[in-house]
Amino acid sequence: MIRFFLLCAVFLWIPSCAGNPKVGPEDPAYQYHASILKQADEAWKEGAYERLSQLLKGSRSGASPAQMERYRLMEGMLQAKLLLSKGLRVHGFAAVCAKPSSVLKIPGLTAFHLDAPYEIELRLRAGNGQKGVFGVEKAVSLLVVEGSFVDTLSDGGQIRRTFPLTLRIPGRHEIDSQGWRMPLPGPGFPSNRVLIRKVQLRGKLFCKGLQWNGVAVPLSKIPLQPTRFFLLPKGTEGIQKDPLAVLKLALKAPLKKGPHLLVATFLCGLNPTTRKAAKKILASSLAEENLAAESLLHRAFRLLSWASEKTGPESWERLWKARN
């Protein structure tokens, strides 16, 4: 953090008419502000943000132009921390579907039917009492998205694809508690061969003129929280009621009940208890040396951990490190 501060002090320092250009190191006002700025540096290093905020609220009368610039820089760093830690309550991607009957109610998971008319959005929303701006007039911000999806076929095989996006966002945009949204193109509908689709998105918003609560912040991009969602076949609701029972039944005729076996295995993987039980059941079936179904059973194992892979929110510290 200190290295970053020193670099910013060098590269962001701009000669200014603000402050007193005649103030020198021997001047009491200069020494006073040097002491305050030293305390501010220490507060930032220690993570004492409340103390830093109080230090920056004091009078700046008599500060030199360089000291005024350091005050502005510290204000920007503090607002950047606020933005990344709690100012932006939502900053990432979301999948939504306006057709309720196509939305699957699976705890902890966003999921729709394979033919659901879902949409993907970028969402930015400030917390209560917070407000920000990104972009400048007659300039363009860039949204860079790493989109990918994995299709599990009815025989358990998988196909992986990517759909990278680079989208231009012209002009200046405000972010408040009402939120800002931007629709995004998706990967399209899956083919008839697809049984389960897993879609993942991550990305960054590169922008100029980023301000938070009226203060310019030293960020050239907004790191976005990743997301994922799943598409499953109609009839999943019935299997969801007792996926372990469906799995046991499907294993009696695995080649005929392959789709049921795979969907049930996927659903068992959502819960630690059923996941553990499903592992034992699948391992027992493999031990029976059913060579015809061996490949399918091995592929089913892969689905047990598919939904348990986390793509959750990141800490503000990690977002800060990823800012450039």
Secondary structure, 3 states (H helix, E strand, C coil): CHHHHHHHHHHCCCCCCCCCCCCCCCCHHHHHHHHHHHHHHHHHHHCCHHHHHHHHCCCCCCCCHHHHHHHHHHHHHHHHHHHHHHHEEEEEEEEEECCHHHEEEECCEEEEECCCCEEEEEEEEECCCCCEEECCCCCEEEEEEEEEEEEEECCCCEEEEECCEEEEEECCEEECCCCEEEEECCCCCCCCCEEEEEEEEEEEEECCCCEECCEECCCCEEEEEEEEEEEECCCHHHHHCCHHHHHHHHCCCCCCCHHHHHHHHHHHCCCHHHHHHHHHHHHHHHHCCCHHHHHHHHHHHHHHCCCCCCCCCCCHHHHHHCCC
